[in-house]
C-alpha cells in the first residue's frame, strides 16, 4: 500500500538534502561555516536538477509496478495512522522549507529581505509536533484495516483516564501554561498506551509459560523485536517531548551584575559571586569567575564560568559553566568584567532538558533491539563427503 507515496518521500528526502547543501555552499543563505561561499553551488544545482529529472522519469515509467494492491478501508485504522503521520511530517517539512526560502524570495521579488524568526516555526510546528506525538500513542493500540467503536473504548479508556487525572494534578500543582499542559497530557497518554501494550503482552506470556514477570517481559521483546523495539522508540520520543516542553515553556533567562561577595536569586537557585582569577596557559589567557550555587539554603556546587583569549586568533571565547540534573540545567556565562572585579553574568535555567538526552538514548536502545538479527532456524544436519558403505542402517519400524 502507498508504494508511489513512499517512493515520492524517498526521492524528496534525498533531493532536499542536496538542496540544503546547495543553499549554504552557494552563499544564497548565510552559513556559520567558513567554507559556505564557493563555486561548488553551481555544481550542486546542476546535480539536483539531473537527479530530479531521472527520479521523476523512473517513477513515471514504473508506475504500473508501484500500484497498490490494497486500499484504505477505514479512517480509524493503523494504516490511516501511518498516512496521517506522513502528512504531518510533510507539513513540518514544508513549514521549514518555506521559512528558510521566504527571506530569499522576498528579497528577490520586492528588494526587501524579511527575516523569519523562531516564533514563526514554533507557531506552526508545535501543533503538528503534538499531533505526531498523539499518533505515536494511538498507533500501537489501533487495529489494522478497521477499528470498531467498542475496540476504541476498550483500548483507550485507561490511557485517557490516566492523562486526564495526571493533567488535573499538574494543574493543581501550579502548571498553568496551556501548551505545556496539553503537551504533558499527550505525553502521559502516549506513555500509557505503550505501557499498556507491554503489560498485556507480558501477562499473556506469563500465563502461557508460568515464568516470572522479568522472564516473560524479556521473552516478549526477544520474540517480537521489531514491534516492541518500535514501542521503545516511541517512548524515547515521548521523553524528548517532555524535555522540549519543560525547557521551552519554563526557561528562565536572567542577566546579573555582581560585585565580589554579592549574591542573586535566579529561579530557585541562589548564586553567590566570590572572585575573579586569571589563568595563563601556553595557548590562551583566561579569566575565571567563582560562583557558589545553593538552593533553599543548601549548597549544591561551585561553578567556574570563564572568558578566554587565544593568542593565535586574538578573539575572545566563552566557556560555559553547567550544572545538570534530572529536573533542570543551570547555565552560567561570564559575559564581561572590569578591573574592580565587577562581573556581568548571563544565567539560564532550562527545566527537564536532560530528558532530551535520555530520550535519545532510549531511541538508540529501541533501534538496536528492532534491528538485532533474529536467530536463524536450525537446519537439518548433513554429513559432508561420501558416506562409507555399511554405515546406513534401515529405519526401525514398530507396529
Phi and psi in degrees as a GROMACS rama.xvg file:
@    title "Ramachandran Plot"
@    xaxis  label "Phi"
@    yaxis  label "Psi"
@TYPE xy
61.4686  36.106  UNK-2
-67.2446  -43.8406  UNK-3
-62.9849  -41.9899  UNK-4
-61.5154  -44.6523  UNK-5
-64.104  -43.633  UNK-6
-64.4894  -36.8514  UNK-7
-63.0548  -41.7262  UNK-8
-65.1691  -39.4295  UNK-9
-62.2854  -47.027  UNK-10
-62.362  -45.2494  UNK-11
-63.1394  -39.6178  UNK-12
-61.4394  -47.3741  UNK-13
-64.317  -45.5737  UNK-14
-65.376  -37.3047  UNK-15
-68.2535  -33.312  UNK-16
-63.4203  -42.9979  UNK-17
-66.1435  -38.559  UNK-18
-64.4752  -40.0064  UNK-19
-62.9247  -39.1471  UNK-20
-64.4796  -40.0972  UNK-21
-61.8138  -42.8063  UNK-22
-59.6697  -41.8931  UNK-23
-82.2574  -40.0788  UNK-24
-75.0142  -21.5291  UNK-25
-87.9392  -13.9581  UNK-26
86.3358  4.41111  UNK-27
-60.6501  -39.647  UNK-28
-119.891  134.166  UNK-29
-65.3749  132.946  UNK-30
-116.091  153.88  UNK-31
-76.7354  -10.7559  UNK-32
-84.6407  144.69  UNK-33
-70.7189  -23.6204  UNK-34
-90.1872  14.059  UNK-35
-59.3281  -55.8593  UNK-36
-85.5718  118.097  UNK-37
-156.547  174.189  UNK-38
-80.7582  -0.637997  UNK-39
-73.6144  -15.8594  UNK-40
-58.576  -39.6882  UNK-41
-62.4253  -41.326  UNK-42
-67.3267  -38.4123  UNK-43
-63.3935  -40.225  UNK-44
-65.2813  -42.9755  UNK-45
-63.7997  -41.9033  UNK-46
-64.4953  -38.8118  UNK-47
-61.6714  -44.6199  UNK-48
-63.9571  -43.7783  UNK-49
-63.892  -42.9956  UNK-50
-63.9089  -37.192  UNK-51
-64.8221  -44.93  UNK-52
-62.8212  -47.4891  UNK-53
-61.9755  -43.7205  UNK-54
-64.5755  -43.2648  UNK-55
-66.5834  -42.1412  UNK-56
-62.4134  -45.4848  UNK-57
-64.5331  -38.5539  UNK-58
-65.2839  -44.6622  UNK-59
-65.9216  -40.6941  UNK-60
-63.8342  -33.761  UNK-61
-104.075  18.8328  UNK-62
-57.255  -41.2258  UNK-63
-59.4906  -33.0842  UNK-64
-78.7373  -17.0555  UNK-65
-100.737  4.69148  UNK-66
-67.3876  138.716  UNK-67
-71.5311  141.216  UNK-68
-83.0122  -16.8304  UNK-69
-132.57  166.301  UNK-70
-128.186  156.03  UNK-71
-65.8685  127.407  UNK-72
-94.5758  -23.5699  UNK-73
-156.224  150.1  UNK-74
-68.3162  -33.778  UNK-75
-89.2307  75.2237  UNK-76
-151.692  163.174  UNK-77
-67.8693  -32.3241  UNK-78
-61.6521  -43.2263  UNK-79
-68.1494  -31.3188  UNK-80
-65.9275  -36.5817  UNK-81
-62.9998  -41.8404  UNK-82
-64.8367  -45.187  UNK-83
-61.9225  -38.1116  UNK-84
-57.4024  -46.1878  UNK-85
-62.9209  -42.4743  UNK-86
-64.0357  -41.1993  UNK-87
-64.1457  -41.049  UNK-88
-64.985  -40.0156  UNK-89
-64.6545  -37.4159  UNK-90
-61.6286  -43.7371  UNK-91
-62.6209  -41.7103  UNK-92
-59.504  -44.0383  UNK-93
-65.6225  -38.9671  UNK-94
-62.8778  -45.4257  UNK-95
-64.4466  -42.6954  UNK-96
-63.7257  -45.1885  UNK-97
-66.853  -42.2629  UNK-98
-64.9979  -29.4523  UNK-99
-76.0185  -39.7699  UNK-100
-88.6232  -19.5856  UNK-101
-59.4632  -44.4061  UNK-102
-59.961  -37.7299  UNK-103
-67.3364  -44.2135  UNK-104
-66.6684  -40.5419  UNK-105
-65.8291  -36.2707  UNK-106
-69.3367  -36.059  UNK-107
-72.3636  -35.3908  UNK-108
-87.0193  -48.36  UNK-109
-104.861  -10.2354  UNK-110
78.6993  6.59994  UNK-111
-120.714  125.445  UNK-112
-90.1678  115.488  UNK-113
-101.8  124.682  UNK-114
-84.8597  142.1  UNK-115
-112.826  113.342  UNK-116
-99.0661  -177.349  UNK-117
-58.7717  -36.4121  UNK-118
-55.8993  -34.4236  UNK-119
-63.3135  -47.9785  UNK-120
-65.2999  -40.9142  UNK-121
-66.1038  -38.9536  UNK-122
-62.5683  -33.7286  UNK-123
-95.8747  -41.8756  UNK-124
-78.5096  -26.7095  UNK-125
-62.4038  -49.8256  UNK-126
-60.6632  -39.4813  UNK-127
-66.3283  -38.7442  UNK-128
-64.5635  -39.599  UNK-129
-66.9103  -35.6598  UNK-130
-64.4096  -39.7894  UNK-131
-62.1062  -42.6426  UNK-132
-62.9065  -40.328  UNK-133
-63.0885  -40.0831  UNK-134
-65.3081  -33.4158  UNK-135
-64.9398  -23.6094  UNK-136
-85.9517  -31.5064  UNK-137
-75.6975  -41.7915  UNK-138
-56.9681  -42.7659  UNK-139
-63.0203  -27.6619  UNK-140
-103.456  -13.5466  UNK-141
-82.6238  149.179  UNK-142
-85.314  160.516  UNK-143
-72.4451  156.621  UNK-144
66.6363  -63.1702  UNK-145
-158.164  140.179  UNK-146
-116.887  130.884  UNK-147
-83.6219  162.381  UNK-148
-63.8595  -35.0073  UNK-149
-65.6175  -40.8788  UNK-150
-66.2578  -38.074  UNK-151
-61.3727  -44.6383  UNK-152
-62.7147  -42.5797  UNK-153
-67.6625  -38.2296  UNK-154
-77.5066  -37.6263  UNK-155
-107.27  2.52003  UNK-156
-63.0562  -51.4616  UNK-157
-69.2208  -46.1975  UNK-158
-60.4792  -41.1172  UNK-159
-67.325  -38.3748  UNK-160
-63.8715  -42.7614  UNK-161
-60.4337  -45.3169  UNK-162
-63.7768  -40.4966  UNK-163
-65.8067  -46.7366  UNK-164
-65.1814  -44.9247  UNK-165
-64.7477  -37.6415  UNK-166
-65.0278  -39.7955  UNK-167
-62.8577  -39.0848  UNK-168
-65.2278  -42.8926  UNK-169
-63.6822  -39.3595  UNK-170
-65.3582  -40.5552  UNK-171
-66.2499  -32.9825  UNK-172
-74.0172  -8.62452  UNK-173
115.567  2.41489  UNK-174
-84.2712  105.784  UNK-175
-114.325  1.91192  UNK-176
-70.6559  118.399  UNK-177
-62.2913  -50.3442  UNK-178
-65.2728  -34.6614  UNK-179
-66.1624  -41.1445  UNK-180
-63.5376  -43.8173  UNK-181
-62.8182  -44.8981  UNK-182
-63.2427  -45.5031  UNK-183
-66.2261  -35.2767  UNK-184
-63.6535  -43.3922  UNK-185
-67.2733  -36.9815  UNK-186
-60.5251  -43.0523  UNK-187
-66.4526  -39.2052  UNK-188
-63.2195  -47.4481  UNK-189
-63.7519  -40.922  UNK-190
-62.7249  -39.6641  UNK-191
-63.3829  -41.3188  UNK-192
-65.7538  -38.2177  UNK-193
-68.9506  -44.8852  UNK-194
-62.7482  -40.3853  UNK-195
-62.7617  -39.2076  UNK-196
-65.5026  -41.8609  UNK-197
-66.485  -38.2558  UNK-198
-64.8412  -44.7254  UNK-199
-66.4998  -41.7908  UNK-200
-65.5665  -41.8319  UNK-201
-65.0255  -41.1361  UNK-202
-64.1461  -40.5107  UNK-203
-65.6212  -41.7198  UNK-204
-66.8582  -36.4597  UNK-205
-69.712  -38.1087  UNK-206
-66.4293  -35.1817  UNK-207
-76.0295  -32.3744  UNK-208
-117.725  -6.43589  UNK-209
56.2904  41.0935  UNK-210
-100.973  -170.551  UNK-211
-77.8637  169.146  UNK-212
-64.4278  -41.6283  UNK-213
-63.7098  -43.8289  UNK-214
-62.1571  -43.3269  UNK-215
-65.2142  -38.7134  UNK-216
-64.3418  -46.2319  UNK-217
-67.5288  -37.4042  UNK-218
-64.8059  -38.3284  UNK-219
-59.3348  -45.8556  UNK-220
-70.1038  -40.9954  UNK-221
-64.3048  -35.8909  UNK-222
-87.9042  -11.6482  UNK-223
-137.415  59.1772  UNK-224
-62.4904  -44.2637  UNK-225
-65.4617  -42.5727  UNK-226
-68.0512  -53.0846  UNK-227
-80.1511  -23.7597  UNK-228
-62.5591  -38.2389  UNK-229
-64.3305  -38.7512  UNK-230
-64.1683  -38.3636  UNK-231
-64.1656  -39.1789  UNK-232
-61.9199  -42.1766  UNK-233
-58.6377  -41.3913  UNK-234
-65.6711  -36.2123  UNK-235
-62.4199  -38.812  UNK-236
-62.0995  -39.9912  UNK-237
-60.6053  -44.8472  UNK-238
-63.2178  -37.7087  UNK-239
-63.4018  -41.0078  UNK-240
-65.0167  -35.1587  UNK-241
-61.2559  -45.1538  UNK-242
-62.8858  -41.7449  UNK-243
-64.467  -42.1231  UNK-244
-62.9864  -48.1864  UNK-245
-64.5318  -45.2579  UNK-246
-73.2649  -28.1333  UNK-247
-82.8502  -43.0156  UNK-248
-82.04  -29.3302  UNK-249
-126.051  26.5277  UNK-250
-68.9395  138.675  UNK-251
-113.325  127.743  UNK-252
-126.72  124.331  UNK-253
-146.155  137.252  UNK-254
-98.9596  139.58  UNK-255
-129.77  139.276  UNK-256
-120.771  112.295  UNK-257
-125.649  141.159  UNK-258
-87.8011  157.312  UNK-259
-55.7779  129.513  UNK-260
93.4981  -12.0171  UNK-261
-84.085  160.3  UNK-262
-136.24  160.566  UNK-263
-150.633  153.028  UNK-264
-100.322  133.674  UNK-265
-130.254  106.377  UNK-266
63.3572  -128.291  UNK-267
-90.9956  -1.4929  UNK-268
-92.8369  151.642  UNK-269
-121.508  122.841  UNK-270
-108.476  123.207  UNK-271
-112.183  118.885  UNK-272
-86.4823  125.923  UNK-273
-101.495  -57.8214  UNK-274
-164.083  168.799  UNK-275
-111.55  137.917  UNK-276
-131.017  149.653  UNK-277
-103.117  149.892  UNK-278
-137.799  126.254  UNK-279
-112.26  119.989  UNK-280
-116.256  166.914  UNK-281
-57.9336  -31.0475  UNK-282
-108.551  -13.2457  UNK-283
-154.62  165.626  UNK-284
-120.011  130.836  UNK-285
-126.179  155.745  UNK-286
-122.599  123.219  UNK-287
-114.933  130.839  UNK-288
-99.4363  144.513  UNK-289
-110.852  122.753  UNK-290
-126.97  129.165  UNK-291
-92.4276  128.585  UNK-292
-110.84  128.802  UNK-293
-138.764  162.882  UNK-294
-141.579  123.641  UNK-295
54.0646  39.6587  UNK-296
82.106  -2.42332  UNK-297
-105.402  125.424  UNK-298
-70.5214  134.072  UNK-299
-106.119  -52.3195  UNK-300
-165.871  176.162  UNK-301
-118.894  129.333  UNK-302
-110.596  148.41  UNK-303
-130.561  75.6349  UNK-304
-67.8614  148.772  UNK-305
-140.933  148.241  UNK-306
-117.822  127.116  UNK-307
-120.741  148.691  UNK-308
-126.808  108.862  UNK-309
-81.9529  134.926  UNK-310
-67.2971  -37.4579  UNK-311
-67.857  -45.7204  UNK-312
-87.9074  -21.5693  UNK-313
54.2143  42.4241  UNK-314
-136.913  129.808  UNK-315
-73.2024  145.374  UNK-316
-129.488  162.826  UNK-317
-119.06  131.533  UNK-318
-104.921  113.272  UNK-319
-78.9304  135.161  UNK-320
-91.9089  136.733  UNK-321
-135.705  134.55  UNK-322
-122.403  121.568  UNK-323
-117.09  147.164  UNK-324
-152.378  176.782  UNK-325
-66.5609  -22.8597  UNK-326
-96.7411  -36.8782  UNK-327
-162.593  165.577  UNK-328
-117.544  134.942  UNK-329
-110.137  117.648  UNK-330
-107.775  132.766  UNK-331
-127.803  125.643  UNK-332
-117.284  130.18  UNK-333
-82.9535  100.903  UNK-334
-82.0326  -30.8609  UNK-335
-174.011  170.63  UNK-336
-163.339  165.147  UNK-337
-131.105  179.435  UNK-338
-66.8963  -22.6937  UNK-339
-80.7029  -5.38077  UNK-340
97.2791  -5.0048  UNK-341
-69.6571  130.288  UNK-342
-123.68  147.359  UNK-343
-110.083  128.499  UNK-344
-120.682  149.003  UNK-345
-117.454  123.368  UNK-346
-120.351  134.04  UNK-347
-123.675  137.301  UNK-348
-120.716  113.857  UNK-349
-111.894  101.729  UNK-350
-66.5177  141.405  UNK-351
61.1324  19.298  UNK-352
-67.5958  -29.6511  UNK-353
-61.7934  -26.3441  UNK-354
-68.5018  -18.0136  UNK-355
-61.6624  -45.7391  UNK-356
-70.1062  -40.4587  UNK-357
-62.9479  -43.4504  UNK-358
-61.3574  -39.1282  UNK-359
-62.4111  -41.5255  UNK-360
-65.4833  -38.3274  UNK-361
-64.0083  -39.189  UNK-362
-64.2147  -40.7849  UNK-363
-61.9186  -43.5829  UNK-364
-62.0816  -44.1477  UNK-365
-63.4774  -36.7087  UNK-366
-65.2556  -41.8438  UNK-367
-62.1285  -42.8042  UNK-368
-63.1521  -43.713  UNK-369
-67.6714  -32.9506  UNK-370
-93.1581  -6.85561  UNK-371
-63.1408  129.229  UNK-372
-65.0535  141.541  UNK-373
-72.0693  150.854  UNK-374
-69.6621  126.133  UNK-375
-68.241  145.896  UNK-376
-65.7722  147.096  UNK-377
-66.931  130.334  UNK-378
-91.6917  151.294  UNK-379
-63.2603  140.619  UNK-380
-72.4259  134.899  UNK-381
-128.992  134.951  UNK-382
-84.4901  128.905  UNK-383
-79.9552  141.45  UNK-384
86.2725  174.931  UNK-385
-69.3658  146.529  UNK-386
-90.8331  123.392  UNK-387
-60.2339  149.134  UNK-388
-67.0153  138.068  UNK-389
93.387  -2.8203  UNK-390
-92.1696  -10.0194  UNK-391
-97.4942  121.677  UNK-392
-104.694  152.246  UNK-393
-70.7107  143.939  UNK-394
-68.1819  145.029  UNK-395
-81.1298  132.052  UNK-396
-118.158  125.389  UNK-397
-107.086  138.447  UNK-398
